[in-house]
Amino acid sequence: MPKIPLSSDELKSHLIEQISFIESSAESFDAGAEEEAKRLALNIRILVHDTKNSHSLLNQIGKKLDFYDTSSDFDSNNILNHGGLISTLSEPHQARYVANLDNIPPNVAKMIEFESWWEKIVFSDEQGHKLSRKDLITTAANQDGGAHVDSSLDKTYADISRNGLGFVYTVNGTEQKIINKPELAAIRQIAHEVLKTLKPGYEKKIEYQNGVLFYSPTLKVVEEEQNDKGTPKRERKIGRNEPCPCGSGVKFKRCCG
């Protein structure tokens, strides 16, 4: 069947659309729908992954730029498991893996060349098996429900998703393994890096107060408006004790926050 090439404007429209998809799924993930990580993997694959038979959207636009890297570096001499994009969070009766978002030391985040970012090791399990960002995203998208459900999974991905990273926490004097899926939190962090790369000024933090985990409102750049210095204005963050903008009459921290 004959094909018609897309114009530059059409490709840019697709880019805006994919970024919007990532933002929406990221917000849903942060609200508790962690399965949205698989949709995030698909959108990230569309944006950056090239094969012999298909070209990524960023490549088609000619925009394979440096990417924002928030992962701690993998040390092959470290005998412990490695999860460079995530942290463990202790709550009153459990512990879990969470995406770091912007909660990282200033000396960790940096811009690096795309291939180095894509191929960087972000997981290493107890057996020393490793996963890069590319491995993680393409497996989630191609095998684990992002775009397709395969009849079998990559073994390292399967081990990490089913068994975690072997980290434990203590409840009433008893050690228990942290079992929520670390690969989903890592995909959420990769999505955060993509948004930081493609939307300069984008910020989001994870906060933990009084035993409760919550995410700060997304800080977006308002591209249409500029201040007197010609730089984009930022939307004001909503205070936790302010009335929720949804109109419920409840404080933001008790409602959409």
WOVEN-V101362 format. One record per residue. PHI is phi in radians with two decimals (* if undefined). OMEGA is omega in degrees with one decimal (none if undefined). NEAR is the number of other C-alpha atoms within 12 Angstrom. Layout:
PHI|OMEGA|NEAR, PHI|OMEGA|NEAR
This chain:
*|-179.6|3, -1.05|178.4|4, -2.13|178.1|5, -2.03|-179.0|7, -1.14|177.1|10, -1.38|176.8|14, -1.33|177.4|12, -1.03|179.7|15, -1.15|178.8|13, -1.16|177.2|16, -1.12|178.7|22, -1.14|176.7|21, -1.13|176.2|17, -1.10|179.2|23, -1.10|178.4|30, -1.03|-179.7|22, -1.12|-179.1|18, -1.14|176.9|31, -1.09|178.1|33, -1.11|176.8|22, -1.05|-179.1|26, -1.12|178.8|38, -1.08|-178.5|35, -1.13|179.8|25, -1.18|177.2|31, -1.10|178.1|41, -1.12|178.6|29, -1.15|176.3|22, -1.00|-177.0|30, -1.15|178.2|36, -1.47|175.4|21, 2.10|-179.2|19, -1.55|-172.5|19, -1.18|175.9|27, -1.16|176.2|28, -1.08|177.7|32, -1.01|-179.6|43, -1.23|174.3|39, -1.21|176.1|36, -1.06|179.5|47, -1.03|179.7|46, -1.09|-178.8|37, -1.15|176.9|42, -1.16|177.1|45, -1.04|178.6|38, -1.04|-176.6|32, -1.25|-165.3|39, -2.17|-169.7|39, -1.61|178.3|33, -1.86|173.2|21, -2.28|177.9|14, -1.10|-173.6|7, -1.83|-179.4|7, -2.54|-178.8|15, -2.03|178.9|18, -1.11|179.8|26, -1.08|179.9|31, -1.13|177.7|34, -1.19|179.1|22, -1.12|178.7|25, -1.41|-176.6|23, 1.36|-173.1|16, -2.26|175.6|19, -1.40|-174.2|25, -1.57|173.7|22, -1.17|-176.3|22, -2.00|-179.3|33, -1.37|-175.4|32, -1.93|178.8|40, -2.00|-175.5|39, -1.49|170.9|43, -1.17|-175.5|25, -1.32|178.1|25, -1.33|178.8|25, -1.94|-176.8|19, -1.14|178.8|17, -1.50|-179.5|11, -1.44|-176.7|14, -1.42|179.2|14, -1.41|174.3|20, -1.13|-176.7|27, -2.16|172.2|37, -2.33|-167.2|44, -1.22|-175.6|40, -1.81|-170.7|43, -2.29|176.1|35, -2.30|171.3|29, -1.75|-177.9|30, -2.09|179.6|29, -1.57|176.1|23, -2.04|-173.7|20, -0.94|-174.9|17, -2.19|179.6|18, -2.83|170.6|23, -2.39|-177.9|27, -2.64|176.7|30, -1.53|179.4|38, -2.36|173.3|40, -1.21|-178.2|41, -1.34|-173.7|38, 0.85|-179.4|38, -1.57|179.7|34, -1.52|-179.9|26, -2.35|177.4|23, -1.05|-178.0|13, -0.99|-176.5|12, -1.43|-179.9|13, -1.50|-175.7|19, -1.23|178.6|25, -2.81|174.1|23, -1.66|178.7|22, -2.32|-179.9|22, -1.04|-170.4|17, -0.95|-175.2|26, -1.07|176.8|22, -1.13|177.8|22, -1.14|-175.2|32, -1.15|-175.9|33, -1.65|-176.1|25, -1.18|179.0|31, -1.23|179.8|32, -2.05|175.8|42, -2.41|168.0|42, -2.49|-175.0|37, -1.68|-176.0|34, -1.10|179.3|21, -1.56|-179.1|17, 1.46|176.4|22, -1.30|-171.2|25, -2.15|173.5|32, -2.29|172.7|37, -1.61|173.7|33, -1.00|179.6|42, -1.04|178.9|34, -1.04|-175.4|34, -1.14|-176.9|49, -1.20|-176.4|43, -1.21|177.9|37, -1.21|178.4|35, -1.08|-178.4|40, -1.34|-171.6|31, -1.54|-174.6|28, -2.09|-166.5|25, -1.95|169.8|29, 1.86|178.1|24, -1.15|175.8|28, -2.08|-174.7|23, -2.76|173.1|19, -1.87|-178.9|15, -1.49|179.0|15, -1.35|176.8|10, -2.56|-177.9|16, -2.02|168.6|24, -0.90|-171.3|24, -1.08|-178.8|20, -1.11|177.5|27, -1.05|-179.0|36, -1.10|-179.4|26, -1.07|-178.2|26, -1.20|-177.9|38, -1.23|-178.0|31, -1.58|-172.4|22, -1.98|-178.5|22, 1.24|-177.3|35, -1.94|177.4|38, 1.48|178.8|29, -1.32|-176.5|28, -2.20|172.8|23, -2.37|-174.8|23, -1.99|176.0|17, -2.20|-179.4|16, 0.91|176.9|10, 1.40|-178.8|9, -1.95|178.1|11, -1.38|176.5|15, -2.31|179.8|19, -1.36|173.7|22, -1.31|-169.3|30, -1.97|179.1|25, -1.16|-165.8|28, -1.31|-179.4|32, -1.19|-177.7|45, -1.16|179.0|51, -1.22|177.0|44, -1.10|179.7|44, -1.18|177.3|48, -1.11|176.8|54, -1.05|179.5|50, -1.19|177.0|46, -1.09|176.2|46, -1.05|176.9|51, -1.08|178.4|46, -1.10|178.7|43, -1.09|178.5|42, -1.15|177.0|40, -1.11|-179.3|32, -1.30|-171.3|31, -1.61|179.4|32, -2.27|-179.9|27, -0.91|-176.6|22, 1.71|179.3|22, -1.19|179.1|30, -2.50|170.0|29, -2.76|-178.3|31, -2.16|171.1|24, -1.73|-179.1|28, -2.24|-175.4|24, -2.45|-177.4|17, -2.37|175.8|16, 0.93|176.8|10, 1.38|-177.2|14, -2.09|176.1|18, -1.60|172.6|25, -2.60|-179.1|28, -1.89|177.7|34, -1.19|176.0|28, -1.02|179.0|28, -1.15|176.1|30, -1.74|-176.0|24, -1.99|173.8|23, -1.48|175.5|24, -1.55|-170.6|18, -1.29|-174.6|17, -1.37|-176.2|13, -1.93|177.9|14, -2.33|177.6|14, -1.48|-175.5|13, -1.10|-178.7|8, -1.57|178.0|8, 1.44|178.7|10, -1.79|-176.7|15, -1.07|172.9|19, -1.38|176.2|20, -1.94|173.5|20, -1.15|-179.4|19, -1.24|174.7|13, -1.24|179.2|22, -1.44|178.1|21, -1.19|-176.0|17, -1.11|-178.0|22, -1.73|176.0|17, -1.41|175.0|20, -1.04|-178.8|19, -1.14|-178.8|21, -1.16|178.7|21, -1.29|177.3|15, 1.59|-177.0|12, -1.25|-175.9|14, 1.50|180.0|15, -1.66|176.3|17, -1.02|-177.2|19, -0.94|-176.4|24, -1.17|-179.8|25, -1.67|-174.5|19, -2.12|-175.7|19, -1.24|179.2|27, -1.34|none|29
